[in-house]
């Protein structure tokens, strides 16, 4: 499980489409990115928009969870912000991840 949270602020009222991007590497070492929809709403001045998401990391037919570094980036209206690296459990790579 991967969990993250973010707070969006704005100086004027603006509609936002918020996505999150999980980046990792495949078992063969190739970079992999997957973009997920998070929210479509509006941000108002002086009222931070608080977003959080628990995201289950699971293997599917075409992809498998591979040990190694993962990053999460927030993308707002097509603009991607710098990624954060989750901290993983030393005992189980599938255990809960929390952003630092």
SVG drawing of the C-alpha trace seen along z (x, -y; Angstrom):
<svg xmlns="http://www.w3.org/2000/svg" viewBox="-15 -36 33 48">
<polyline fill="none" stroke="black" stroke-width="0.4" points="0.0,0.0 1.2,-3.5 -0.2,-6.5 0.3,-10.1 -1.2,-13.5 -0.9,-17.0 -2.3,-20.5 -3.0,-22.7 -3.3,-26.5 -4.1,-29.3 -4.3,-33.1 -7.4,-33.1 -10.2,-30.6 -9.2,-28.1 -10.6,-24.7 -8.1,-21.9 -7.6,-18.4 -5.3,-16.5 -3.5,-13.3 -0.8,-11.4 2.1,-9.7 3.9,-6.6 7.3,-6.0 9.4,-2.9 11.5,-0.5 10.5,2.9 12.2,6.1 14.4,5.7 15.5,2.2 13.4,0.1 11.7,-3.1 8.0,-2.8 5.4,-5.5 1.7,-5.2 -0.7,-8.1 -3.8,-7.9 -6.8,-10.3 -7.2,-11.8 -9.7,-14.7 -11.5,-17.3 -12.5,-20.2 -11.8,-23.9 -9.3,-25.6 -10.3,-28.8 -8.0,-31.5 -7.3,-31.1 -8.8,-27.6 -6.2,-24.9 -7.5,-21.8 -6.4,-18.8 -6.0,-15.6 -4.9,-12.2 -4.9,-8.7 -4.1,-5.2 -3.2,-3.3 -2.8,0.4 0.3,1.6 -0.6,4.8 0.7,7.0 -1.5,7.2 -1.2,9.4 1.1,7.0 3.0,5.6 4.5,7.0 5.6,5.2 9.3,5.0 11.6,4.2 13.4,0.9 12.8,-2.8 9.3,-4.3 8.4,-8.0 5.1,-9.8 4.5,-13.1 1.3,-15.3 0.2,-16.7 -2.2,-19.7 -3.7,-20.9 -1.0,-19.1 1.9,-20.6 3.9,-18.0 5.5,-18.9 8.7,-17.4 8.3,-13.8 8.7,-12.5 10.2,-9.1 8.1,-6.9 9.9,-5.1 9.4,-1.3 9.5,1.3 12.8,3.2 11.0,6.5 8.4,6.5 8.6,4.5 4.8,4.8 4.2,3.3 2.9,-0.2 4.8,-3.2 4.6,-6.7 6.0,-9.8 8.8,-11.5"/>
</svg>
